């Protein structure tokens, strides 16, 4: 008999009530008395579990009653409505087949475990309510993002993970090598000879797919990337991981305004998709992880995002400098405390801050006419701060070369990138969405380690 | 005025014929005479280009006539039907605005370039017909795969890229490190001290997400991964890259038969999705890259896949040993020549080969009752050979430990993996689909370098 999923049962109740069926899943809790017992089973397909009632008419009644939490079972029985109970139905078991028992040292007994402890058993924590919810929602968000872009005919581009360049100079990089570390080939001057390395030169893990992405936007008009990126930064915070996923759309024949419209539409789309497709999980987060989450997200999905220039934002923030650890003044980078103050206290909704001073932004951003600021935008959201950073790109060959020189970059390293300004250059813009920040934002989870299946952070690369 | 995409124009002709509109795109070719001219424009949204007719009534007629191939332009004009021409319509331009010119050294002049040459300009090749088609189809295949699994409520899991284990021992790995190569920290015995490395130990790039994926299948029942994997193998072939993407579904309460049903459904789904959503691109491949492609794919989508055990396959192949460079006999691994002979000559359709000798397969595969073979399956397709490799996993704790010992693996390194057999073990199975092989299969392209935007192979890590 084909196993029926608990999701299917909940979503298509009428089809299954009063029929005999089979389910397979894992014991969440078990309570046995002399002649009968209750088993709560979760089969991983649905957030809500299923109650199984079994009786001593079964041959293996005693054996089943001794099952530990975590055991895998297959249950055959009749699904009956339970109008007076909390759950809508239960299975009255005819047979309980033990697929795999669980030993009594199973770490996930029926009690509340701290997130810290659960991080030490990353291979088992998806079996708990919280992490079932987190990782199903993570999966749905990823799909919502693909769906959003594909419905708009964006081309998904796999930009490379191993790179010979340091892209935007965006931070510390991980080296990738096959050299024998205990016997490194050397040049005459004693330095390492990377010509003997796998790629014949020094290589690292990517920090951004943007520059490669731009080359495809100049061919396909609208593209997006969705892949892992890396930072070898020694920062042990709740918001930084060494390995994380990024989404980087890039749109041609488009400017900063188009870029912001795209970002706002995308965020709203994701919120609506997840609320619609994971109502049980979202209700759980709202109740146990972040009270007010659903109200906040609903409001974001239905309101227009704010807009403010960096210069205006500084003027506003300067009036509240007494509230900040770092005092703001024109020219400084915004810290999370400033970002959150703007979006939570001033605007009370997501807000785009635009036109940042050129000196705190990357070389590729389009210079504004004031020659002091660039066409950059950060999208700030309540509870998180910056969730998206983007810009219109400098599409003028000469201006770009000049900016690279000012910033000490070697133009020869960027030949391919400059070619885009030589052969049919056009206005274009894009942004980066940190995927994990997005998952945190939608679930209310406050530590990035708890939204990545197997997180990689300084000194931590387990499993 | 909002730009209309050429895709939209082709797909919703009625809406646009006889209206005045604006398009933005790049010049594919230009032909000017004294009073008028023709420009073929591609805007990257659609495989077919659009013809623009312009006249000397325009102020910048002379300037436009001097445009080089590759220039970016915006055209305003009326879309008119051209019932007597090859193309269904053309734009009669009122204005042609030059967004960005192209210099005369533009490498993609209107002539046929070899794939070898185009590989040297990876940032420009997506602007050619062939690579527009390849990379749009690549994007569609990726989406079809997500869609297939999400429609079936599989959870998408991001398994880690940086890993501290060597997973299935599947091959040479790339080291990931932040140690100062010119000044490596050493232990007292002179070996490198990896405790000073970023993760406090030796780390590499993943070769497979399977073992991590299994932990999630034992929580969510049905999961899939879709991410980059790496092999530091010094093999310079048309089918191997150092960096490629893999899809690895894993299903619990399921055996090898379920696994094959899943694989077959997935392949058929992908084919149908691409044929439906990229008919122009597929027609192009069929005509210029691989004659017979569409017929072959249509037949695969509509026929049942074959099934043969390894033992039977060897019996069949042995009769044709005169045709092979490597002669087969029971116990040997199948080479591409054998795989292709089976699927192309014997079965004339995709075929699953099952139950391979344990000695040529990985430690985690479920032992069959004969104690000689394991519950493995490879899916072979015409033109490629193996496209999918999968197996039912050993779910018995003691058998798994025994097998690991036989193969010289250290059980302690696999504690988390063994836990899955201790706490609610159940039948489960999965497979790996090499994404690039799948793209090659669907496009008829014969070199893996031509289906990856920026390929990484031995001695090659450009852009």
Interface residues (C-beta under 8 A of the other chain):
Chain A: X3 X5 X7 X24 X25 X26 X27 X43 X44 X45 X70 X71 X72 X74 X99 X100 X101 X102 X103 X106 X122 X123 X124 X126 X127 X131 X132 X135 X136 X138 X139 X142 X143 X146 X150 X153 X155 X156 X157 X158 X159 X160 X161 X162 X163 X164 X165 X172 X174 X175 X176 X177 X178 X179 X181 X182 X184 X190 X191 X192 X198 X199 X200 X201 X203 X205 X212 X215 X216 X218 X219 X220 X221 X222 X227 X228 X230 X232 X242 X243 X245 X252 X253 X395 X416 X417 X419 X420 X421 X422 X423 X424 X425 X426 X427 X452 X453 X454 X456 X458 X459 X460 X461 X462 X463
Chain B: X3 X5 X7 X24 X25 X26 X27 X43 X44 X45 X70 X71 X72 X74 X99 X100 X101 X102 X103 X106 X122 X123 X124 X126 X127 X131 X132 X135 X136 X138 X139 X142 X143 X146 X150 X153 X155 X156 X157 X158 X159 X160 X161 X162 X163 X164 X165 X172 X174 X175 X176 X177 X178 X179 X181 X182 X184 X190 X191 X192 X198 X199 X200 X201 X203 X205 X212 X215 X216 X218 X219 X220 X221 X222 X227 X228 X230 X232 X242 X243 X245 X252 X253 X395 X416 X417 X419 X420 X421 X422 X423 X424 X425 X426 X427 X452 X453 X454 X456 X458 X459 X460 X461 X462 X463
